């Protein structure tokens, strides 16, 4: 599902930015 992919991508981006 596209929505699921978006959530995963957003989560990863947040983790990278947070780190």
ROTORNU-279472 format. One record per residue (C-alpha): x, y, z; residue in three letters. Coordinates in pm, whole numbers, plus 32768, in hexadecimal, padded with zeros to 4 digits. Layout:
N
XYZALA...
This chain:
19
800080008000UNK8083815A7FA5UNK801A81E780F6UNK80EA80E381ADUNK821A813380D7UNK81F082A4811FUNK81E682638296UNK831F818D8285UNK83DB828D81B5UNK836E83A5829DUNK83D782DC83CFUNK852F8291833EUNK855E83FC82DAUNK8503846C8439UNK85F8837684D3UNK871283EA83EDUNK86C78559842FUNK86A8851A85A4UNK87F6846A85AEUNK
